[in-house]
Amino acid sequence: MARRHSSCASAVLSIFALFAASTCVSASRSPGFPFVINTWGGAFTAATDAAYLALIANKNTSALDAVEIGCAACEKNQCDTTVGYGGSPDESCETTLDAMIMDGISMKTGAVAGLRRIKDAIGVARAVLEYTRHSLLVGDLATQFAVENGFKEQDLTTEASKEKCEAWKRANCQSNYRLNVVPDPSTSCGPYTPLPGIDQQTVVRSVMEDEGAVSHDTISMVVIHESGVMAAGTSTNGASHKVPGRVGDGPIVGSGSYVDGDVGGCGATGDGDIMMRFLPCYQAVENLRQGMSPQDAAEDTVARMLRKYPNMSSGIVVVNNKGEHGGAGSGWTFTYSFRGGGMESTEVISVPPLPRRLEERRNSYNMPEEI
């Protein structure tokens, strides 16, 4: 299996390298400032609109304010049930939240992970940024911090999330995130105990055969104020049926999102447990710093991950400090939303999976089947 993955990944990287050398993929033009861009279309456009309209309505609304307002809109609306309360219950049927927010001038961040019983995750992340010298608070102590700062404890479980979890248990807890345990996690619920005598080769094989999450949609947003000041943020309720205590890429700086106002910003979504191993948003912004267009920066970042995990699902949206933008993804058709300048409505861009996108580009240039 590992050899097949390596061969497939090499082909993906070979195709990408060929087109990176032979073509120039220009970024989508900026509609002007202020500018808001985020992962996903559909329900997630409410976040785009909320952030953009806040910037238009009041010149004193900062880039950080707009990111918080946009992500909070998705938390309140329970976008696709993957953001905010009442979604993605863990093995114990509890919903916990992750969020981060980042300032593009100071590079200061605030984040919370495994936040329990607090609905306003992005608001608590903003409080970490503004009222502490820390970058990340977790679990019950993050909840305690939230309460101390005026946030209200509430039950994050809904009837829908409770039923989703109970149905999963009735289906023998399929699918789940357990590996190398007994009873067999592919057929049974826990409690689980580790298999004895697991060697490094077994661990590597199980990781390489990992198909990743079936569906995981995070709101990751980048905002450019009309002054050019940038900020970014992320909010998510994580992966459904995760092991309690699991934290994915969302609240991790450089993974879920990242911004440097000198260069640009990035938002990411997908198989968080895999993506956080690559810090994709940090990589994408550094690609911009090295002179890549946003489109090339996004495609290069996704290609790097596919080299190790050809089956993973991912989505990357990248914008430079001029408002030029691009996106790339794998494993699904990724979408992102943006609105800026004098645009009357949000526009949604559809991005085919990277191997298919490169295949289409190859065909348009009449390249040979084998390279």
C-alpha positions in Angstrom: 0.0 0.0 0.0 2.8 2.4 0.9 4.5 1.8 -2.5 1.3 2.5 -4.4 0.8 5.7 -2.5 4.4 6.7 -3.2 4.0 6.1 -6.9 0.7 8.0 -7.1 2.2 10.9 -5.1 5.2 11.0 -7.4 2.9 11.3 -10.4 1.0 14.2 -8.7 4.2 16.0 -7.9 5.6 15.4 -11.4 2.6 16.9 -13.1 2.6 19.8 -10.7 6.3 20.5 -11.3 5.8 20.3 -15.1 3.1 22.9 -15.1 4.8 25.1 -12.6 7.7 25.3 -15.0 5.7 25.7 -18.2 2.8 27.9 -17.3 2.1 30.9 -15.1 -1.2 30.6 -13.1 -2.2 34.2 -12.4 -4.2 35.0 -9.3 -7.8 36.2 -9.5 -7.8 39.9 -9.5 -8.6 41.8 -6.4 -12.0 43.6 -6.4 -10.5 46.2 -4.0 -10.6 46.8 -0.3 -12.1 46.1 2.1 -11.8 42.4 1.3 -13.0 39.2 2.9 -12.3 35.7 1.8 -13.0 32.4 3.5 -13.3 28.6 3.0 -16.5 27.2 1.5 -19.6 28.5 -0.2 -23.2 27.7 0.6 -24.0 28.5 4.3 -20.5 29.9 4.8 -21.3 32.9 2.6 -23.2 34.3 5.6 -19.9 34.7 7.3 -18.4 36.4 4.3 -21.3 38.9 4.1 -21.3 39.5 7.9 -17.6 40.4 7.9 -17.7 42.5 4.7 -20.9 44.5 5.7 -19.4 45.2 9.2 -16.4 46.8 7.5 -18.6 48.8 5.1 -21.0 50.0 7.8 -18.4 51.3 10.2 -14.9 52.6 9.3 -13.9 51.9 12.8 -14.5 48.2 12.4 -11.0 46.6 12.4 -9.8 43.6 10.5 -9.8 41.6 13.7 -13.3 42.8 14.4 -14.4 41.6 11.0 -12.8 38.2 11.4 -14.5 37.7 14.8 -17.9 38.9 13.4 -17.6 36.6 10.3 -16.7 33.5 12.3 -19.2 34.3 15.0 -21.9 34.3 12.3 -21.1 30.8 11.3 -20.9 29.7 14.9 -24.4 31.1 15.5 -25.8 29.6 12.2 -24.1 26.3 12.8 -22.7 26.4 9.3 -23.0 22.9 7.8 -23.2 21.6 11.5 -19.3 21.7 11.4 -19.0 25.1 13.1 -20.5 26.1 16.4 -22.7 24.2 18.9 -24.7 21.1 18.2 -22.4 19.5 15.7 -19.6 16.9 15.4 -20.1 15.1 18.7 -17.2 13.1 20.0 -17.3 9.4 21.1 -19.0 10.6 24.3 -21.6 12.6 22.4 -20.1 15.9 23.5 -19.5 18.9 21.2 -16.4 20.9 21.9 -15.1 23.9 20.0 -11.8 25.1 18.6 -11.0 28.6 17.3 -8.1 31.0 16.7 -7.7 34.6 15.6 -4.5 36.3 14.3 -3.3 39.9 13.8 -1.4 40.4 10.6 0.7 43.3 12.0 2.0 42.0 15.4 1.6 38.3 14.4 -0.1 37.9 17.8 -2.7 35.1 18.1 -5.3 33.9 20.5 -6.8 30.5 20.4 -8.9 28.0 22.3 -9.0 24.2 21.8 -11.4 21.6 23.3 -13.5 24.4 24.6 -16.4 23.0 26.6 -19.9 24.6 27.3 -19.2 27.9 25.6 -20.8 28.8 22.3 -18.7 31.8 21.4 -15.4 30.1 20.6 -14.0 32.9 18.3 -14.9 35.5 21.0 -13.0 33.6 23.6 -10.0 33.3 21.2 -10.1 37.1 20.8 -10.1 37.5 24.6 -7.0 35.3 24.8 -5.3 37.5 22.2 -6.3 40.8 24.0 -6.2 39.9 27.7 -3.3 37.5 28.0 0.3 37.0 26.8 -0.6 33.5 25.8 -1.5 32.1 22.5 -3.6 29.0 23.3 -5.8 27.8 26.2 -7.5 24.4 26.3 -10.2 22.4 27.8 -12.0 23.1 31.1 -9.5 25.8 32.0 -10.2 27.6 28.7 -13.9 27.4 29.8 -12.9 28.9 33.2 -11.1 31.7 31.5 -14.1 32.3 29.3 -16.5 32.6 32.3 -14.0 34.9 34.0 -14.2 37.1 30.9 -18.0 37.3 30.8 -18.9 34.4 28.6 -21.9 32.3 29.6 -21.7 28.5 30.1 -24.3 26.6 28.0 -25.0 23.1 26.9 -23.6 22.6 23.4 -25.5 19.4 22.7 -28.7 19.6 20.6 -31.3 16.9 19.9 -29.8 16.5 16.5 -26.2 16.0 17.7 -27.4 13.6 20.4 -29.3 11.5 17.9 -26.3 11.6 15.5 -24.1 10.2 18.2 -26.6 7.5 19.3 -27.1 6.4 15.7 -23.3 6.1 15.4 -23.2 3.9 18.4 -26.0 1.7 17.1 -23.9 1.2 13.9 -21.1 -0.2 16.0 -19.3 3.1 16.2 -18.5 3.2 12.5 -16.4 5.0 11.4 -14.0 6.0 14.1 -10.4 7.2 14.6 -9.0 4.2 16.6 -6.0 2.3 15.4 -4.0 -0.7 16.7 -6.4 -1.6 19.5 -8.8 -4.3 20.6 -11.6 -5.0 20.1 -11.3 -4.4 16.3 -12.3 -0.7 15.9 -13.5 -1.5 12.3 -16.4 -3.6 13.7 -16.8 -2.7 17.4 -17.2 0.1 19.9 -14.9 0.4 22.8 -13.7 0.5 25.5 -10.5 -0.2 23.7 -7.1 -1.4 24.9 -3.8 -1.1 22.9 -2.5 -4.1 21.0 0.7 -5.4 22.5 3.9 -5.5 20.5 3.2 -2.8 18.0 6.3 -2.0 16.0 7.3 1.1 14.1 6.6 -0.5 10.8 3.0 -1.3 11.8 2.5 2.3 13.0 3.8 3.7 9.7 1.7 1.4 7.6 -1.5 2.3 9.6 -0.8 6.0 9.2 -0.1 5.7 5.4 -3.3 3.8 4.9 -5.3 6.4 6.7 -8.1 7.6 4.5 -8.7 10.7 6.7 -11.9 12.3 7.7 -15.0 11.7 5.6 -16.2 15.3 5.9 -14.9 18.2 7.9 -15.7 21.8 7.0 -14.0 24.6 8.9 -14.6 28.3 8.6 -11.2 29.9 8.0 -11.2 33.6 7.0 -8.8 36.3 6.0 -9.8 39.9 6.0 -8.0 43.0 4.5 -9.2 46.3 6.0 -9.4 49.3 3.6 -6.2 50.5 5.2 -4.5 47.3 4.1 -4.3 45.8 7.6 -4.9 42.1 7.6 -6.2 39.5 10.1 -7.2 35.9 9.9 -9.2 33.4 12.0 -10.7 29.9 12.2 -13.6 28.3 14.0 -14.7 24.6 14.0 -16.3 21.9 16.2 -13.8 19.4 14.9 -14.3 15.9 13.5 -17.4 13.9 14.2 -17.0 11.0 16.5 -13.4 12.0 17.4 -11.6 10.6 20.4 -12.5 12.9 23.4 -9.8 15.5 23.8 -8.8 15.5 20.1 -7.7 18.9 18.7 -7.2 19.3 15.0 -5.6 21.9 12.8 -8.2 24.7 13.4 -6.7 26.5 16.4 -3.1 25.8 15.4 -1.2 28.8 14.1 0.0 28.2 10.6 -2.3 25.3 10.1 -5.9 26.3 10.3 -5.0 29.9 9.2 -2.1 32.3 9.1 -1.5 35.9 8.1 1.4 38.2 7.7 0.4 41.6 6.5 3.7 42.1 4.8 2.8 39.3 2.4 -0.7 37.8 2.7 -2.9 35.2 4.4 -4.3 31.7 4.2 -7.2 29.7 5.4 -7.4 25.9 5.4 -10.0 23.1 5.8 -9.9 19.3 5.5 -8.4 16.4 7.3 -7.1 18.3 10.2 -5.1 15.5 11.8 -3.1 15.2 8.6 -2.9 18.9 7.6 -1.5 20.0 10.9 1.6 17.9 10.2 2.4 20.2 7.3 1.5 23.7 8.6 -0.1 24.3 5.2 -1.1 28.0 5.8 2.4 28.9 7.0 3.8 27.1 3.9 1.4 29.0 1.6 2.2 32.4 3.0 5.9 31.6 2.8 5.3 30.6 -0.9 3.9 34.1 -1.4 7.0 35.6 0.2 9.1 33.7 -2.3 7.3 35.3 -5.2 4.6 32.8 -6.0 1.1 33.9 -7.1 -1.7 33.0 -4.6 -2.8 30.2 -7.0 0.6 28.7 -7.3 1.2 29.0 -3.6 -2.0 27.1 -2.9 -1.4 24.4 -5.4 2.2 23.9 -4.2 1.0 23.5 -0.6 -1.6 20.9 -1.4 0.9 19.0 -3.7 3.3 18.8 -0.8 0.7 17.1 1.4 -0.5 14.8 -1.4 3.1 13.5 -1.8 2.7 11.8 1.6 -1.1 11.3 1.7 -2.6 10.9 -1.8 -6.0 10.1 -0.4 -6.5 13.1 1.9 -9.2 15.8 1.6 -8.0 19.3 1.8 -8.8 22.9 0.9 -6.5 25.9 0.9 -7.5 29.5 0.1 -4.6 32.0 -0.3 -4.7 35.8 -0.7 -1.8 38.3 -1.0 -1.8 41.7 0.5 -3.1 43.2 -2.7 -6.3 41.1 -2.5 -5.3 38.7 -5.3 -6.5 35.2 -4.4 -6.4 31.6 -5.4 -7.3 28.1 -4.0 -6.5 24.5 -4.3 -7.8 21.3 -2.8 -7.8 17.5 -2.9 -10.2 14.7 -2.4 -13.3 16.8 -3.0 -14.5 19.8 -5.0 -13.5 22.6 -2.7 -15.2 26.0 -2.7 -14.3 29.4 -1.3 -16.1 32.7 -1.0 -15.0 36.3 -1.3 -16.4 39.8 -1.3 -14.5 43.1 -1.6 -14.4 46.6 -2.9 -17.9 47.6 -4.3 -19.2 44.1 -4.8 -22.9 43.8 -4.2 -22.8 40.2 -3.3 -20.4 37.4 -2.3 -18.9 35.3 -5.1 -18.2 31.6 -4.7 -15.3 29.9 -6.5 -15.3 26.2 -7.2 -12.0 24.4 -7.2 -11.7 20.9 -8.6 -9.3 18.4 -6.8 -5.7 19.2 -7.6 -4.9 16.0 -9.6 -8.0 16.6 -11.8 -7.2 20.3 -12.1 -3.7 19.5 -13.3 -5.1 16.8 -15.6 -7.4 19.4 -17.2 -4.5 21.8 -17.5 -2.4 19.1 -19.1 -5.1 18.3 -21.7 -5.6 22.0 -22.5 -1.9 22.1 -23.5 -2.1 18.7 -25.3 0.6 17.1 -23.1 1.3 13.4 -23.4 -0.3 10.8 -21.2 2.9 9.9 -19.5 5.5 12.3 -18.2 
